[in-house]
Amino acid sequence: MKTDYSTLDNAICAAIHSGADNFTRLTSQRSVMDIAAAVAERKNGFAGLGWRVIDRRLQALRKAGKIIYKGGKWTLVVAA
């Protein structure tokens, strides 16, 4: 069964929009970590790996062209 990451992806994008522009700031956002912990719990039975889920989703969002990493910071891609 395929996992739906849309809630986590939206939370990550909202956190980036509000200024959480690096991995440390993203993982310190309680809302993002709670969602990531729930996904990690469903996927592998251990909520402590939520940070790994966030890392994977950042890369997936980057590859999808929704965010970019430039100058040490994550930013949202602005659609023209």
Secondary structure, DSSP 4 states (H G I P E B T S, - for coil): -----HHHHHHHHHHHHTT--SHHHHHT-HHHHHHHHHHHHHHHS-GGGHHHHHHHHHHHHHHTTSEEEETTEEEEPPP-
